Structures are given as C-alpha cells and as structure tokens.
Amino acid sequence: MGDSILKKVLKNLGQIVVETGKESVLETGKITESIITGKELLGDVKTLSGEEYSKKQAEDQKEISDLRSQISGRNVEGEIKQIVKEKEQEEDEQEKQMLQQIKAQREAEERERMQLESQMGLSSNPNKQKKSRGSAFVKGKRKTQQPDPTTMSQTSEKGGKME
C-alpha cells in the first residue's frame, strides 16, 4: 500500500513540473515579444554620407566655437567671486536678523520679569530685597528659655548651681 501512495505522489509531482515548464515557456515567449528592438526604438536611421558627415562636423565645430567665445568673453572667476560674496552677505544678514530677534526676545522677557517683580513688590536690587525682608540680626521679641525637662531633677530643682 505504501508503494502505491509513493507512485501517486511522484506522478502528481511530474505533472506539476510539466505544467510549470509549459507556463514558463509561455511567459518567456511573452517577454521576447515585448522587447523593443533598436530599429523600432530609433525608427528609420540612415547612415550619413561623407559629405553630410563633414557638414555635420562643421556645424558641431561652429557651435563649439560659439560656446567657447561666449565663455571666454565672460569673467567667470569674477562672477563666481560675486556669487560667493552675495551668499556671504545673505548669510550675514540672516545672522543679524536672528541676533536681533534673540535680543528683542530677551528684552521682552526682562520687561515681563520686571513687571512681575513690581507686582509682587520685589526688587531686582539685592540690597533692597534684604531691607524689605529684614536683617538676620534684628533685635526683636525674645522667647524666654524653658529648662529642658531631662536636665531637671525629680524634685523640680534645676540642675547645675546650688543656691
């Protein structure tokens, strides 16, 4: 029984291989049909005769000489320097604008801080702040010290000196 199952599996695998081969041949045929040849791409290309070739070369040389004369008539180095200078000026201008924006922002923040301080009654001067809150050495109402209960004896006498 095991041999018949194996034979069926091999037979089916063979059919799969045959079908796959047929499909790949068909796809290859489609690919080769879609390839564009050089003739189709370029159309009717004619070879130039000797006279036409020399005429074409003369036109090309004239065009090249015209381009060179345009370039040689220009001060390319000067133009490059001018472009670089303009770019640097533009960057400097942008930097100045950015610095002005930062300065304006800081001034606005300082005004806002001063306004908040004035509303709260604070001053930016540290000496004035100290005067408003008082000194550390101001003499004021003192508390009388009570004896520490641990230092007192059980007979309610203060420890230390005897009277």
Summary of the structure (lengths in Angstrom):
residues: 163
radius of gyration: 50.9
end to end distance: 125.7
largest distance: 144.1
contacts: 256
relative contact order: 0.02
helix: 70%
strand: 0%
